[in-house]
Amino acid sequence: ETGVTQSPTHLIKTRGQQVTLRCSSQSGHNTVSWYQQALGQGPQFIFQYYREEENGRGNFPPRFSGLQFPNYSSELNVNALELDDSALYLCASSLKGAGYEQYFGPGTRLTVT
Amino acid sequence: AQSVTQLGSHVSVSEGALVLLRCNYSSSVPPYLFWYVQYPNQGLQLLLKYTSAATLVKGINGFEAEFKKSETSFHLTKPSAHMSDAAEYFCAVSDHLEYGNKLVFGAGTILRVKS
């Protein structure tokens, strides 16, 4: 069974640029959630995708957007990067209706300068 | 809205001592509760979950947690700390979405284990 994978591991961007983060869900899972974890804080829910549609969104502006593909992998896109976007971005996969737990990838560390 | 409060941002114990990490939740419906562990520069690993079955839940690595509805608590314990338990621990409550659920996390507790 393959776990959740994310790419890249780290990246550095400049304020105002755009970034795309990628996530492959665990085998058999059909739902992907994205979380932002700022330094010293707990993860904050960004949004979730189920059947390629957004299924709930946290308190994040529209410049945070996402996609889910037919193979259940997902992308997180952030436009017009701000310094406060510097964080660890975590992807989690789950199987709708099966226990409610989510399984997390290792994360992508984004630094905005 | 669901929320979680973790009491104590840092906890320090000696190797072999009892570990107690505190979590209180607020939920308008019967909650599903989770504990996750995060090692430095890594993602979150599920330790255990409560989903309305037995109130005492056993997880991996010798951890367990007890759901107490009257106290709205879900504290994490381990009888004897090991050096490898040093990490950050997050309590989370499930919040329903239209077709699934999201997790609402506490701020985390960093566990230090002294030799």
Interface residues (C-beta under 8 A of the other chain):
Chain A: V4 Q6 T31 S33 Y35 Q41 G42 P43 Q44 F45 Q48 Y50 R51 N55 G56 G58 L90 A92 S94 K96 G97 G99 Y100 E101 Q102 Y103 F104 G105 P106 G107 R109
Chain B: Y32 F34 Y36 N41 Q42 G43 L44 Q45 L46 K49 T51 F90 A92 S94 L97 E98 Y99 G100 N101 K102 L103 V104 F105 G106 A107 G108
